[in-house]
Amino acid sequence: MAPEPDSKRSKTGDSPAYELVYWPGLPGRGEFVRLLFEEAQVAYTDTAQDRSPDKTVELVMSHMTGDADAAGKTNPPMFAPPALVHGDKVVSQTPNIMQYLAPRLGLLPKDDEDAAWKLNQVVLTLLDGFVAELHDTHHPIAVGLAYEEQKPEAKKRAANFVDERLPKFLGWAQRVLDSSSSGAGPWLQCGQFTYADLVLFQCVHGTSFAFPKRMAELRRSGKYDKVFALYEAVGQRPNVKAYMESDRRQEYGNGIWRYYAEFEE
């Protein structure tokens, strides 16, 4: 059984505070972590919101170079944000952070001892398709080059993504929801709402911003009805809905999910 969520335990003052360390000015990979906190209604510090952009970048870089005081001597060096600071722990890598948080926030299915690895498997695949591969549509040659320096290659990569890879990943998510492991209702695992559902929600939301025409076409096809039904169900959860309508939700920009009209010409 999943442990009692920190949202309940924190009232006693026993639980250390959570701090999300991420770049300012864009949702990015940090958005997955924010959604977990917002759904669970757990207090957290978001460096992207609570500091000036310059101070936030300075803090992020200090974690990447190992100079941050919170890094401690027992935590492995961080390669890139997001990072979660929780007491004397510094946890990096988005799926690793979510796997760390999910049992603490009550976002794993109850009475399933295999839930953690099953959901991590789902989440890793979602992040492969809707984050890593989508990111490579606008940076197909090198991350260090600007989009404008690789536009012809980016357009080819984007065409392949929307024609082949995007339907493939949506089709896989539909198969997960069709499988017996999904259980009853709209959710991905055991008929219970989990952090993986928040991940799929953000993946669909971000991809719909980046490729609105193609996502609308795929939705109208009817082949992925359960995927979009889950997306709608998560979006209507009170805490998620309130967050999405708040000023804490940052707008998309030049991050992972970005819109280029030429990709859909």
Residue pairs with C-beta under 8 A, 6 or more apart in sequence:
1 110
1 111
2 102
2 103
2 106
2 107
2 108
2 109
2 110
2 115
3 103
3 104
3 106
4 106
5 40
5 42
5 104
5 105
5 106
5 107
6 15
6 18
6 40
6 42
6 104
6 105
7 40
7 41
7 42
7 105
7 106
9 15
10 42
10 43
16 86
16 87
17 43
17 44
17 45
17 86
18 37
18 42
18 43
18 44
18 45
18 84
18 85
18 86
18 101
19 44
19 45
19 47
19 70
19 84
19 85
19 86
20 30
20 33
20 34
20 37
20 44
20 45
20 46
20 47
20 48
20 82
20 83
20 84
21 47
21 59
21 60
21 63
21 81
21 82
21 83
21 84
21 85
22 28
22 29
22 30
22 33
22 46
22 47
22 48
22 56
22 60
22 81
22 82
22 83
23 30
23 48
23 56
23 57
23 60
23 81
24 47
24 48
24 51
24 53
24 56
24 57
25 48
25 53
25 250
25 253
26 250
26 252
26 253
26 254
26 255
27 34
27 206
27 249
27 250
27 251
27 252
27 255
27 256
27 257
28 82
28 255
28 256
29 81
29 82
29 94
29 131
29 256
30 46
30 48
30 81
30 82
31 202
31 206
31 250
32 94
32 98
32 198
32 199
32 202
33 82
33 84
33 94
33 97
33 98
33 101
34 44
34 46
34 243
34 248
35 198
35 199
35 201
35 202
35 240
35 243
36 98
36 101
36 102
36 105
36 107
36 195
36 198
37 44
37 101
37 105
38 239
38 240
38 242
38 243
38 248
39 105
39 107
39 198
39 237
39 239
39 240
40 105
40 106
40 107
40 239
41 239
42 105
46 248
47 56
47 59
47 60
48 56
48 250
49 248
51 59
59 68
60 81
62 68
63 70
63 71
63 78
63 81
63 83
63 90
64 78
64 79
64 80
64 81
66 77
66 78
68 90
70 85
70 88
70 90
71 77
71 78
71 90
72 88
72 90
74 88
75 89
75 90
76 92
78 90
78 92
79 92
80 92
81 92
82 92
82 94
82 97
83 90
83 91
83 92
83 97
84 90
84 91
84 92
84 97
84 100
84 101
86 100
91 97
91 100
94 127
95 120
95 123
95 124
95 127
98 123
98 195
98 199
99 116
99 120
99 123
101 107
101 195
102 108
102 116
102 119
102 194
102 195
103 116
105 195
107 193
107 194
107 195
107 198
108 115
108 116
108 119
108 194
108 195
109 115
109 119
109 189
109 190
109 192
109 194
110 192
112 118
112 189
112 190
115 189
115 190
115 194
118 181
118 189
119 188
119 189
119 194
119 195
119 196
122 176
122 188
122 189
122 196
122 199
123 195
123 196
123 199
125 169
125 172
126 169
126 173
126 196
126 199
126 200
126 203
127 199
127 203
128 169
129 165
129 166
129 168
129 169
129 172
129 203
130 169
130 203
130 204
130 206
130 207
131 203
131 256
133 161
133 165
133 169
134 161
134 206
134 207
134 210
134 256
134 257
135 256
136 157
136 161
137 154
137 157
137 158
137 161
137 210
137 263
138 147
138 154
138 158
138 258
138 260
139 145
139 147
139 150
139 154
140 150
140 153
140 154
140 156
140 157
141 149
141 150
141 153
142 150
147 154
147 260
151 262
154 260
154 263
155 262
155 263
158 211
158 260
158 263
159 263
161 211
162 211
162 214
162 263
162 264
166 207
166 211
166 214
166 215
166 218
167 218
167 223
170 218
170 223
170 224
170 227
171 223
171 224
173 200
173 224
173 227
174 223
174 224
174 225
174 226
174 227
176 182
176 188
177 186
177 188
177 226
177 227
177 230
178 226
181 189
181 190
182 188
182 189
182 190
182 191
183 189
183 190
183 191
183 192
184 191
185 191
186 197
186 226
186 229
186 230
186 233
187 193
187 194
187 197
187 230
188 194
188 196
188 197
188 200
188 230
189 196
193 237
197 230
197 233
197 234
198 234
198 240
200 227
200 230
200 231
200 234
201 230
201 231
201 234
201 235
201 240
204 215
204 227
204 228
204 231
205 231
205 235
206 252
206 256
206 257
207 215
207 257
208 215
208 216
209 252
209 257
209 259
210 252
210 257
210 258
210 259
210 263
211 263
211 264
212 259
212 264
213 264
214 264
218 224
219 228
234 240
235 241
235 244
243 249
252 258
252 259
